[in-house]
Amino acid sequence: MSKRSRKALLCLGALGMTALLAAALPMLHTKNNGTPPGVRTARRRLITVWYAGELPGAADWLRERAAAYGRQNPGARVWLRTVSAAALAAELDTPPDLLAFSAEVEAPPGPAVPLCRSGYALLIPDGEAATARPGSLLGVSPTPDPAATPRPAEADWPEAFWAPEGFGALALQEMGAPAGARFAPEAEVLRRFLAGEPALLSIAQARAAQARGVGFRLAAACPATDLALYGMALGPEGEALLDFLTAEPAQRALSARGLLPALPGLRLYGPDRPMLQALEIALDGGWQAPAFLWPRQRRAAVLAAEAMYRGWGDGVDSY
């Protein structure tokens, strides 16, 4: 073989090897994911969360905690989707990893745990303008000293006050309220309060009143609520996220949304936020609407409470 022939053969061999390497490169890149040998990367995974119900502030808290979970668990990305009751019933053939639902939602049966809650208090307008400062409902509260947590204050009942139709009678019954309540739709109760009349309001309604510059003082905190959010894991990824949401750091983050913790014994609010502090104390060991059962029990429970309350004396009428 001549020298020129050997050169041509070597060139052809080199070209062949180059072609083989070029063909194998995509497979090598896919196998190693573009990382150097010996370097491990986090497995990328999508964790789905469905939120069903209406609890003011809860969706924002879930969204913030989902982002925090992703930061603490490399490779994890949490997708939060708000679903209606109809969508929840229709799409459960492809369930999420975690379902968060409020007490009035008809959720599929399973082991559920409380995530957070809100509440009601009897408030008396005091005529002073409210501002978003640390001493207000909207202010930022320092972490209270558990050893200094006060006992529930004695109720300061006004002669007459307004309460929402539905849960209002049950709430007043649990509070041991005297006769004097008038019942109306929630929007009308808030309107009466803004006009200067005492009323039983939820935390969200109190915040709305305060945003309009209406100040108030606390008459009594309610030890019962139907404003509860539950969580149910439907897969191993959901179980890990559920543990994260019920742990103390995530529960402490509820204070930024004016929500009450589900973790027993945890105190988030100090005396500079008296309504939230009083509700936290009142609901610790109090009554809250049970998951799964409340949609079917609500009507009967409310009717029984209304009948009992209206039988306590004169002066109770409806709007």
Helices and strands as residue ranges (DSSP letters): H 3-32, E 45-52, H 58-72, E 76-83, H 85-90, E 98-102, E 113-117, E 120-125, G 146-148, E 161-164, H 167-175, E 181-184, H 186-194, E 199-202, H 203-211, E 216-221, E 224-225, E 228-233, H 236-246, H 248-252, G 253-257, E 260-261, H 274-283, E 287-288, H 294-310, E 317-318
